Amino acid sequence: MRTALTQISRGKRPATGRKSSTREPRWDNARFVAGTLVVLVHMSGSLADRDGLRWLYLATWAMRVPLFAVLAGYFSSAEPLRPREARRLIESVLVPYLAVGLLHTAQIWLLYDRLELFVVNPAWGLWFLLSLFFWRMSLPYLAHLRYPLATAVVVALAAGYVSDIGTDLSLSRTLTYLPFFLVGWKLRQRGRLREAFEARWSAYAALAVVGVAFVAAWFLRADVKGSTLRMKGPYAPGNPLDEPWAWLERGAVLGLGSLIALAALRLVPQRRVPFLTALGAGGMYIYILHPLVLRVYQRHWGYDWVGPWYDQIALVLMAVALGATLASPPVRRLTKPVVQPRLPWLFRPEQPAAGKSPQSGPPAPPSAAAHAGEERVPEQTGARSQSGVLTMDAAAYTR
């Protein structure tokens, strides 16, 4: 059994020919780190005048949204959606989007006595779930293009010149963050990108990239606009054509974001790290639940107490503690019906595959991978990945 798991972790099929699954610690480690950064940036969103937090916001931007999109793309398949995959997509993305949106509505009504519905305009952070739904639905069609990544970049740059593309249904960010998603999908395949990522020299290059990014962020902390990084609307309000060269700025954001996200992922430990790896399996819980907690904290206490550097360090420690709490097994068990629901009553029973008799047994239940973040390693056929699992633990959001 140990040999088979070792073969799988290296991208090989076990000798028995049976399909198996295993978790690679690197991905769980990355999820927790990125999820904690998401919590931190939401806690410090109103503290942009604090140099330390402003620097950290800018230095880690690519390790939040772009990295999560890369992870989501890595665990997505370009195969046409079969009934089982469609069911997983609905259960793990669309249903949590709607259910948590209702929780946001109820919470705002209780705290502020006003009614807000989050369907067309996603609630705080839920835009990523909605965008991920569209990305996964469109991936089988994008994969037929000769240059899907280049096409996605052109679309992302052109979207800024269309004033009607905004936050409704997360359309703008669905288009502008699509290149990151496709970078992750390409990384899963056997090719030059994967070979460079796994090469020994790339670890040193990744360290240099992240180091330069952190140093540059300190000097640029007052010059880079948050709206430039969020890319959630047209280049200029009213008439996007007023910014004729804005596409160059967005192109730089996409290119540097991809490079830094891949570099950070390359530096994430590949082995199990005490506590970190286990908590990273609950990355989706951090993403979905933290806005509900932070809204209550903001309503009753706020962040006016954050001042000098030691207060800012305390805020970072609070973000780590909150992320660890939300990813802990007790919280995950309590909130699983909302974050990772199973809805057998919503779907028709699966029909036996063509050529199989009904006596051959009932169809297999959905893989636990779709619900617990298990990673099914693809069977390599030539250069194409055959993974059929969309791992939603990769999803998260940042400002």
C-alpha positions, 0 to 999 in steps of 0.5 A: 500500500505504501508503495502504491501511494508513493507511486501516486504522489509521483504522478504514477499509477500503482501496479495494480491498475486500481484508481487511488487518491492521496493528499500531497501536503504541499497543497494543504500547506498552501491553502492554510497560508493563503487562507490566513492572508485572506483573513488578515487583509480583510481585518486590515482593510480599513488600516491602509494608512499603517505602513506595515499592513499596507506593505504586507497587503501589497507584498502578499497580494499574489499569494491570495487571489492569484494563488487560489485561482492557480490552485483551483485550476490545478485541480480542474479537468478539461473533460466534458462535465459528466453527471457526477462532475456536474453534481460535485460542481453544484454541491461544492460551489453553487449551493454554498454560494447561495446558502452563505449568501443567505447567511450574509443577508440574515446577519446584516439584517440582525446587525444593521436592521436592513435587507440586502440580498446577494444573488446577482451581486455576490456577498463579501468574498463569494465572488470567487465561488461564482467565478469558479463555477463559470471557469469550470463550466467553460474549461472544456471549451477553452481547452479546444483553443490553440492558445487558451492562456493567451486568449484569456489574457487578451480577454482580460485586458479587453474587458477593462474597456467595456463599461458594462462589465462590472460586479454583477455576477462577478463578470469582471473578475471572472474574466480578469482572473481567468488567466490565473486559473488557466495557469494552474490548469497548465501546471497540472499537465506534463509540459515545459511549465511543469518541468520548470516548476519541478526543477531544482533550480526553480526553488532558488529562482522562486526565492529570489522572486518572492524576495524581490517582490517583498522589497519592491512592495515596501518602496511601492506601497504608497503608489499601487492602487488597490483597485488596480489589483482587484480588477473588478471593474472597467479601467475608468468610471464612465468612459474606460477609453479615458485610460488608453494605456491601462491595458499595459498596467493590467498586463503587468499585474497578470504577468507578475501575479502569475510569476509570484504566485507560482514562486510562492507555491514552489517554496511551500513545503512539500512535506507534512508540517505539524498543525499547518498541513492538517488545518490546510485541509479546511481552507475552504472553511476559512474562506467561507466563514471568516467574513461572518466572524469579522462582520460581528467583530467590526460591528462591536469592536472595530480596529481603531486600537491598531496603531504602532508596529506591535499592534500590527503584529498582534493583528497578524497573530489574531488572523492566524488564530482565527484561520486556525480556529475556522479550519479546526475539526470541530468547526468543520464538523459543525458547519459542514452542511453549509460549506460542503453539503451533500444533497442526494435528494436534489439529484436523480439517481445515476444511471448505469453506464452504457454496456453495463447491466443493472445487475453489475451493482449501483453506481459508485457514490461521489468521491470523498475528494469532492467534499473533503478536498482529496486530490485525485492524481491524474492518469497521464495519457500523453501530455493530457491530464485526466483528473476529474476532480475540482478541489474546492479547498483551493478556493478563497478570496481576498480584497 
